[in-house]
Amino acid sequence: MDWLNAAVQGILLGGLYSLFAVGLSLVFGTMRLTNLAHGDLTILPAYVALMIVNALNFNPFYSIPITMVIMFIVGYLLQRGLLNFVVGKGDVAGVIVTFGISMVLQNALLLGFTANSQGLDAGRVENLSIKINDRLAVGWLPLIIFLMALVVITVLQVYMGRTKMGRAFRAVSDDQEAARLMGINTKHIWAVAMGVSLLIVTIGGVMMGIRTTFDPLLGSQRLIFAFEAVIIGGMGSSWGTLLGGIVLGLGQTLGAQAFGSAWSILVGHMIFVIILAVRPQGFLAKTVTT
Amino acid sequence: MSLLEFENVNVYYEDFQALYDLNFKVEEGEIFACIGANGAGKSTMLKTVAGALVPRRGRILFDGQPIDHMPTYKRVEIGISSVPEGRRVFPSLTVHENLLIGAYRNRKGPWTTDTIYELFPLLVPLRKRQAAGLSGGEQQALAIGRALMANPRLILMDEVSLGLAPVVIKRIYDAFPTLLNNGTTILVVEQDVQHVMTVAGHVACFLEGRIKLEGRPSELTNEQITAAYFGV
């Protein structure tokens, strides 16, 4: 693998990370909730898809829409039934509750599915690639994931910018008390935000399950990648999050290229720390002074 | 039947009692002004009407229906809308988007973005600007417009003149008759007595969580108001 190849792989990997990260960022943006269960909630849809695939015996790609609907409902109920009670009660309450959810999810998955790695078999597409020259080939699957990330972020931008619901999200994010005074039911908005977050994460989670394997304990690593992508890109900007994912992905693949594959994750983290030190607000942060 | 009625309302912040057995009625189609010094309980009263605070004892009736345990957003649905203290426009939203948020509950009525721009022409050139960049007076006009977009039967206005230049205050008060003509009742809270007395049909002077003096502005003397205001 030479440098160009590593760079291309890194960019494509970044698309996947941004799929995890936009969900995290959406939840933090609308309700200032740091969701420590977010990583595990990216693993859960892969298992949901696995169950659907096993039960109905069809291609995992087709399971994505069904899993998205299921995860939206899971997110809505999780928020309405539990997390709404900690929103606005300070950072610590939310951190503790979501950490608890993370523990419960991990252990429930361990009980239900064992610690063995699982995979979703999508058939031939997993191994197909576009050969550009002798040294560079782009896998169809990573490319599809990256394009999905572009579509998701574009749709999310339009949803937030142009629809009544998106406007309500932003109003609640700006000032929840004032939003209530305007007739917005913030509890419903938060629940929809969590639902949408998990719906987006489902795409990444299931695609990741098709691309590689997954096990119940992968969540914390995904959570860190998601955080890093959000922070590198800058809070509140979806395209920034994509950029953050790409920077992180590039860091990992180029790090592996330079120092060997054992260095991949570490170099990604180091680049994140450097950016945090030099530009803590991220590359494309949307800040509004009041 | 009065549009809004307070029956022995007692409101607390934790252990601190802010309103004591408050009784008053606001009739449909009038401007009801509450004046009083800082900390007299005026804003607390408005917050209780809007739903941000719940009375520990007593009832609030809106159009004859008790509303004291109704969530804030549902009160907007039945026609209570707020211009909150400190304006609280949504800073990252544009002026136009702020107005659209006001119409979130889709109540039918005379107010649309077009009629708001007619009422406050100063907002027209700003419609695509983020509300964060507006001046205080512009934000106040926006906050009032946003509240009107809900087509309220009762609009609650908290300190609309605070921190604004006299010419801007005048422009805002000049809009009040238009609101009344469109069937909106106004409950306004002010520290600045002077302006509000010229438009109000009814005035209540708050002191330490109680209404000290109540009546029509024409029937009250300056001495009475000063005495009630400062509690001397």
Interface residues (C-beta under 8 A of the other chain):
Chain A: K164 R167 A168 R170 A171 S173 D174 D175 E177 A178 A179 R180 L181 M182 G183 I184 N185 T186 K286 V288 T289 T290
Chain B: A50 G51 A52 P71 T72 Y73 V76 E77 S81 S82 P84 R88 V89 F90 P91 S92 L93 E97 L100 I101 G102 Y104 R105 Q130 A132 R146 A150
